[in-house]
Amino acid sequence: MIVAGESNGNICFYHLSSKDPIMCFGGHSEPVSYIDCHNNGREFISAGQDGLLRVWDSAFHACCLKTIICNSERPSPFSSVRYSPNAQYVLTSSLDSTHNLYSHKTFTGGEVGQKREPSKHLNPIPSRSFNGHIIEKYSSNSTFHQWNDINCILSGSEDGKVFLWDLNSTNLFTSFTAHEDVVMSVASHPSTESSQFVSACRDGSVKIWNHENPEDNENNINPISLTVEES
């Protein structure tokens, strides 16, 4: 089964093989920017351009467990949301050029599998914030990344740069120019034994990067593959 967010704010489930829709329902009042699934196989979280985060249980016809409003006075549209690999944290990216890290406990209103009325959480305090990049117009994402034993936050930027921060200290680990246009997406290699990551640009280029020695920072980050699709 595939869960997808739609431009009309709906969230839809599709059969993986037939691609036929199973169920669609209203998730947000604006386009859904990002959806990520918890490793328990039932919970998932959606981020919307309406400035809301919503936690769902895929059982009970996708029951909404909690609505999170991170800034009730001036909510900023979200560009992405990710669970950490151990599912203990939630990483959000918004169009005010901020990445915030929250404890997963902040985003839960009880045990998944228990049907109940949805709850709200206003202005939760992030455990860590990461800044310096530019995300104001395009829905560029952020993600978790690991170099050897160093846990990092990986992000693109509208100025063509890629940023990496130390997850624990929030210090900027390194930033470098990866593309000539907006970096729309980044992804880390699924294996913790690999330091590779991928960046995708608005001009259609995709680069795979290798960073074998984290102590060398930018001097040892090199693209090992490049694919360009003409628009």
N, C-alpha and C positions, 0 to 999 in steps of 0.2 A: 504494500500500500504506500502511496505517495501523498504527502500533505503539501499543499501549495497555497500561497497567498495571492490574491487577485488585485488588480488595479481598482476595482470597485469596492474594495474593503472586505470582500468575502474570503473565507477560508474553505478550501475544497479538498476532499479525499478522492483519490483516483486508484483504480485497479492498476497494479504494476504491469500486468501482462496485456490486458485489453485496452488500457488507458481510458476506460469508461469512468465517468464520475460516480462515486458512491453516495456522496452527501456534500452539500454546500450550505454554509450558514454565514450570517453577518458577524464578522469579527471586529472590524474597525470602521469608523466613519470616513476614513481616507484610505488611499492605497496601502496595502500591506507591504512593507519594505523587506522583511526578513522573517524566516521561521527556522527554529532550531529544535531538535528533538533530544530529550533526556535519554540517558542510557538505560533507564528502566523500561523503555519500550512503550510507555503510555503517556507520560507527561511531555508536553511541548510548549514552547513559548513563542509568541508572535510580537513583532515590533511594527508599529504603524506610523505613517506620516501625520497621524492625528496626535502624536506625542504620547501615545499610550503603549504600555507593555501589558500583555495578557498571558497568563499561565492557564493551560488547558489540560483536561484529562480526556484522552481519546476514547475512553469508555463513556457510558452514559450519554451517547450522542454528542461528544465533545463538550463536556461540562466546563464552564469557565470557573477556575478555582480562585483566581485573584486578578484584579486590575491594579496596575502600578502606575501612578502619576508622579514622575520624578521631579517635575517642576510645575506646581499647580498654578503659579502666577504667570509664567511665560513658558509653556511647554514647547520644546523644540522637537521637530520631526526626527524620528529615529531612522538611521540608515542600516543598522544591523544589530543583532543580538546573538550571543554564543554562550553555550554552557562550557565550562572548563572540562578538560579530559576526565577529571575525577568527579565532576558534577557538583562540586562544593561551591562553585562561584558562577556568576553570570556576568558576562562582559557586554556592555552596551556601547554603541556609537551613535552620535547624534549630529545634526547639522549645525551645531554651535561649536564645532571643532573640539569635541571632548569625547574621550573614551572613559567610561566609569566601570569599576569592578565592584560588584555587590556580593555579599554572602547569599548563597542559595536559600538559606533560611528566611531571608527577607522576602523572597518571592513565593513562598509556599504558605498556604492557609490550612494545612492539615495533611493527612496522608492521602496520596493518590489512590483512587478506588473507593473513596467514601463520598457519596453524593451529598451535596450541601449547597447552601446559597453562596454565591460568589461574594468575596470581600474586596475592600479597597485599601490601598496603602498609599498615603500621600507623602511626598518628599522624603523618600528613604535616603539615608546618609551612605554614600559609597565608602567602601573601605579603602579604595585607592582611585586616583584619577591620573590620566595621561594626556598631556597637551604638547603643542608645538607644531602639529600638523595642521592642514587646512581641509576641512570638510564643511562646506557651506551650501553647495548647490547640488552636488552629485552624491548618490548613495553609495559611497565607498565603504567597504567593510573593514573590520579588524578581526584578529584571531589570536589564538594562543600558539606559541612557537617555542621550541627548545633547542638550544645549542649546547651539546654535551650535557652538563648538569645545570645550565643556566636557563631558568624559565623566563620567557620574554612575552611581550605583547607586540604583535606585528601589525602594521597598518600601512595603507596607501595614503596619498595626499593629492590634492588638486593641483599642486605645483610640480607634479611628476616625480616626487620623491617617495621613498619607502622609509618608514621609521620603525625602529625597534627600541623598546624600553625594557629595563629590568623590572620584572613583575613585582618583586619584593620591595625594592627601594623606590620605584617609579622614576629613577634617573634615566635620562635618554642614553641608551646604549650606543646607538649610531643612527645616522640618517644619511642618505645618499640619493643622487639623481638617478632614477631607474628608467624613466621614459621622458619623452618630450611633450606629453600631454597628461591629462588626468589619469591617475592610477585608480581604476574602478574597482579592482578586487585583488586580494592577496589570499594565498592558501599555503599552509604548512604541509610538509611531507607527513603522511600518516604514521610513519615509523619514527619512534623516538631516537633511533640509532642514526637517523639521517638529519643533516643540517640544511637540506635543500628546502627552498620555498619558491612559490610562483607568484608573479605579478602580471596583471592584465591591464592594458591601457585602453583608453577611449578610442585611440586611433587603430585598434584592431591587433596590436602587437601583444605577444605573450612571451615573457622571459622566465626561464628557470634559473634560479640563483643557487650558488654553492658557497658555503662559508665554513671552511674546515676548522679554522682557528679563531674562536671568538675573541681572544685577547688582541688580535690584530685589527679588529673592527673593520672599517671600510676598506682598508688596503687589501684585504683578502676576500672581498665579496666580488664574485665574477659571474656573469651570465654564462651558462653552459649550453643553452639552446635558445633559439629565437624563431618564432613563427609569426608571420605577418599575413593577415587576411585583408585583401583590398576591398574597400567598401564601394 
